[in-house]
Amino acid sequence: MIIQPLQYISQAPRTGNHLDAIEAVLQAGGKWIQLRIKNQAESEILPFAKAAQALCEKYGAKLIINDFPHLAKAVGSYGVHLGLQDMPIAEARKIINPTQIIGGTANTFEHILQRVAEGADYIGLGPFRFTRTKENLSPIVGLEGYHKLMERVRKAGISTPIIAIGGIEAEDIPAILETGIYGVAVSAALTNQIQTSAVLAEINSKFTVHSL
């Protein structure tokens, strides 16, 4: 099982659609893509999911489908990501293929324990800060929140990879990684960029510096 430390969550760019944004990140070298289209029916998202899966296969990347286990199974994506109000992980596990993974959202330490007990393959913990890409936002975690939560994670001996998410920019990454978190997910930081490759290289450099 591969869990990349840098994940891109799709959003529609100023011109074009989710697929345009995804391909720009893939061309720049992105290796983990989450297709996240909100407020549309599953049947309407299916063509995007199929196309996104084809793009990820073309560029050797992994695709995660947000919210919809049936879609993940239909297109053969790497996995599915479920929010706190979505289908329970155990139920989704019965739908997807055995090789597909499941990520789960968390906002508190209790949520982290819940996700671990449910058998999530990774946990998306956030939001780091306010973001306009998500409605019904949970309370902001912030950098201090990550420090406190990751300390509790370490003491609890939890080894499930935890990804920081929510309004994260390139300059935030070193401080977030210092909390001991596994990785980060970005969205706006990689969308609508004129030189996506340069921006992605800058973001990746934050991980390199952190690992020295």
C-alpha positions, 0 to 999 in steps of 0.5 A: 500500500502506498500513501504519498506524503503530498496529495492534491485535492481537485478543484475547478480552475478559473477556466476549465474543469476538474480534469484540466486542473488534475492534468496540470498537476499530473503533467507537473509530476503529481503522484496522488490525486483526489477527485473531489466534486461536490454538489453533483449526483454520483451519475454526473461525477462518473464521467469525470471519475473515469477520465481522471482514472485514465489520466492517472494511469497515463501519468503513473499516479494514484487516484482517490475518489471522494465520497463515493465507494461505488464510483471508486469500484466502477472506475478502479481507482486506488481508493476512496476518501470518506468524510465524517458524514459519509458512509461508514468505512466498514460499509464502504469496505464491503463495496470496494475491491479488496485492493482498494484503500479507504481514507477517512476525515478527522477533526479531533483526537476522538475522530482519529481514534474512531478512524483507527478503530474503523480500519482507515488506511490513512486519515485526513486531519483538518482543516488547517485553516479556513478554506472556501473549497469546503462547506460545513467546515469543521473547527479549525485545527491550526498549527498548535492543534496539530502539535497537540493532536500529534503528541496524543497520537504518538502517546497512543502508539497510532501508526496510521498515516495522518495527512494535514488538510485544509487551506495549506500553502507551500510556506505552511508545510515545514512547520506542519511536518515538524509536528510529526504528521505524515504528509499534507494535502493541498488544493488551491496551492496547485490550482490556477498556477501559471507554472504548476511544475515550478510550484510543485517543485517548490512544495516538494522541496519543503519535504526534502528540507524536512527530511534532512 
